[in-house]
């Protein structure tokens, strides 16, 4: 039996893995962009190749609106030389990261479809987005819809690469500048670009070079003679730096240190200092000379680089986790696909899940009474090693003795019906479950439920095929009996006719043969009409003609009609239908309901007395048929109202097994209900309730009433 749903899921899994492979490939290719000296054209060629783009462009604009081309794929050399207009104002009806009229002839082809992926956007109230990736396709790309999201995630990767590119360039510049400044730190002239401050032993400012003025925003004249910690240091650092300076001025301190300077605008700048002391001829310290480098941007770049590295590590870990989840789903799907024994497959899936994802995996399935029954529970080695777990026997619930801090329980749903639950749990050391884990468990539960539902549908189909074959066998037998009797009677008459003895045959002989023919013809007609009724009911073509009918009178007429059959079977029938019970019903179908119930009572009543009772109130009419025959086991009460179902073997009792099914269907269409009360060996009582004003006046169904399907 083909499992198209599972094939579709398998195909979807393959598409996701292919999507992940493309994203990983392009992410690796984007690492080359970290070097600011390498062009972006190779990377864009790879993007165009993998996504099927005709043209791929990467633009960047500066705060002034001037747009530059960082890289391109699909442009000629001549097109690359064309000037790009300045950035246009954002149009309210065309939101997007970049609005500029591009001059390239390659973009003039009709039918091009553009995807715009923002790479770097400015903050609120700042300049417009400064970097964007534009992808042009010859036509609407026939790509899985997940590719749109993949391209957006690729934009995030490029954003990281762009930050790295910029930070790396700035880091190189800072390192070159720092090295340059340190090479010339021996003299004030050589360190003209560094911060140079000359202090007396009391910490008062004696010299203050131009670089210091540019960084702080103060002129030398404003700070001359001031103690530097009082004017240039943040209050929280002033006392500490003053103490360190006193040690340095005494010739005992360290020469390398860092501290913040507070500018005129209130901005903190981190300065890396290298200090020297100048002594007089007597050896006394006359001046302290500090040579400093503003490392604010450098330190910020380092922090951003560290943060970027951490984000990359986290992204790589998430990608590996996702790959593991995808592999788990793929392997679980392989175990579940096409399995006609889902319980065995679920045991394998539970063991696989515990190996990779959990410390406990339990599967509970709802039985016929909607009570959960545990079919499997797998435990990890870590869980088995715990004291409570070691004392558990097979079949016992781990959760009863182990307090799991992390747990996920999701329903097994198939066609909006709950089949059971899938429960996963972890110990403290395994860490909590996240949203991605919940999504994985939900997908795993969905596939498990689909496998269970497919297996049940297969079993039901096999059962239906068996019922169909049994019905065809019974129907053939039921039709063969009257046909054989007809053939024998007709052949007897034909034999008399051919020999000329028909004219001289006794009237009783011919009459008996004709009566047999008539009786068997009626029996065949009844069988055919029964089959036609079932066909009309299931096809929705059963037409009802409503009129006022007295149920009590109808029952008395039917009882009189059954007198010969009752006499033949030796069954005594008592009818309690003296009071008229009129209602709006279809007379022929009501007759069919009573006839089928009475026939059923005679067939299975074993010749014992049968009672029919008709009663009612102002709203409902009630028909009760009671026999004292073989009875029906409680577990078969619902099944007997289904087509081709019966409570006993067809070899001992004839019939097509359709009588009670037709009764149930007709009663439902008349707006009523039918139920049975019976036990094996204690007879059966069938009760039919019908609204007296027709089906549209039927009250709400009693949810406790047992009915056929």
Phi, psi and omega in degrees: 000124185287142179246085184294325180296317179294321177299319179297319179295321179296318178297320179297322179295318178298320179295321180293320178294319177296320179298316179297323180295317179297315181297319179295319180298313181291328178295317177297318179297327182291342180297332178296338182285351180296333179276114183295346181271353179264134179288161182267001185297319181299319180295318181292326174299320179294319178299314180297321180294316185284329182260353178076033180279149171278319181220137174230127185231143176234113182251156173216135179243149178267172182303338179278358178092002179281128185260133177239150180265110179283328181188161182204155172223131180095005178256143176284167179297322180294320180296325181295336182276349183290139179289148180256129179298165177291161181296128178277156175298149180295130178273132184297331181271354181231074179293150180166169185281343185209129177232104182207144178275110184274140188268009192279130178297332182297340182267004181273353181296135179290150175087002179293139177247130185251134168251130180246123183238110178293136180257317183215121181244147178281165180286177180300136177076001181265193180295164180294169179309139188258354181210138183209147176251123180247126179243126181246132179244148179300330178206177179304119187294134176274072181243153173302146184299337179294341180297329178300312178295325179296320179295322178295319176294327175298325176301320177296322178296316179295326177299316178296317179297321180295318178298315178301316182301314181291317181294321180296318179297315180293324179296318178299317180297316181295317181295320178297317180295318180297316179297321180296317181293321180291327178297333184248023182282355183291332182225159179294323181292322181289338180253041183298332181271350178271165175279124180235123178229135180247127184237149172275173183299345177270357179089010179278146185283123178254319177226154186204099190283178185298321180299322178294321179296320181292322181287315187274334185084359177261146173274161180298323182295328180291332187250358182302129177081354179276145172288127192296327181289340180280333185251331190251348185255145172299145184306323183289346180253348189299312184296318181296314182293323178299318179295316180296324181292323180297324177291319179294319181292340176272002179081018184243353188271178179277152183266344181243129178196171179229144171202169181265145169249142180257119183280171178302327181277002179087010180272138177270128177242133180272124183243132174262120188253145168234117189248146174225156177246144174251128182253153175281179180297334179279355181093357179283146180283122179261319183221154170243121182254122177250127176248119187235155176238130176284107183254021182301309182292323179297315180293322177296321178296319178298317180296317179295322178295319178296317179295319178297319178297318178298319178296321178296318178298317179295318179296320179294320179295319178295320179296319178295320178296318180295322177297320177296320178296318180297320179295321178297316179296319181297316181291320178296320178298321178297326178287326186272328186298128175071007181281127176267000174234077186298333179298318178295317179296321180294327176297319178293319179295320179298317178296319178296318181296320179294326179297327190241344198221342188206168173262341177213137177223118182237142178238121177245134182240139179282133177272191183298335179263015180061030175259135182289134176235122182283124180258338178198153174207120180253148183228143179283166178297324179296321179289320179296334182281344180288151184300310180298323184292326182294334182274354181284143171264164178300136179095343179281150182281122179298320184298341181291333183243339182252126179269095181283128178283337183232129186210144173229129176228120182234149180283151171267103185248134176219123181052045176063020176241136179280125178258342181161204180221151173243122185237127177242146180215151179232152172279172186302318185287349183274346178089159183285164174274141177253180180303321179295324178294318179298317179298321179296315181296321178297318179292320177297318178295322180297317181290322177296317179296322179296319179295318179296317182294319179297320179295319179293320177298321178297316179297319178295321179296318178297320178295318179297321178296319178297317177297321179297314180296320178296319179297317180299321178295315180295315181298319179298317179294316182296324179281329183292324183299307179293326179297317179298316179297319177299314182298317181296317180295315180295318180297323178297315178295320180296321180296318177296322181292320183291326181274356180081007183273355183297323184290330184261000180290149178299145180300324182298323180295312180295319181297317179299318179297319180292323178296320177298315180299315181296315182297316180289327176295319177296320179298317177296319180298321179296317178298316180295317180296323177298314178297320179295322179298315179298318179297316180295319181298311183290333179273356180072025182250017180280116182261138181244139177244108187272139176203172179279126183228137175269109183298322181296315179295320180298318180296319179296320178297316181294321179298320178295323180294331181273002184306314180298317181294321177296320179295320180296318182277352181072027183260135177264130182247127175248124183249124175249083183214055183274330183267129179300139176229079182282156177195170180265101182219174172271115188300314185294321181287326175295320175300319181295321179298309182295319181298315181295319180294320180291319177299319179297319180294320179294319184295317186256005183276352178057032176078004180275165185300146178238141178238138173238129181232133177239127178207179180174175175236198184291340185252313189241146171253145185230128177243129182232124178241119185237130175238172181238036186270219190287341179075175184226127176300145183304324183291349180254006183299318181283322186295329185293343179271000178270157181295136175069007179267151177208158182271349182226170181290142179289344180286337180262335181227131182283191178100164182270352184075027183245350187300308181290329176296317178295318177303312182300316182292318180293319179298318178299319181288340173272005176086011184249198181214156178226140179217164181230142173237119186194156170224156181300127177082003183237024178076183183214146176236116177260129181239125178246129176241130184229137174290133187286342180260015177100173186297330182288346179261010184292137177286170179299142183293140176283117184295343180271352184282132181275122182228166174283168182290000000 
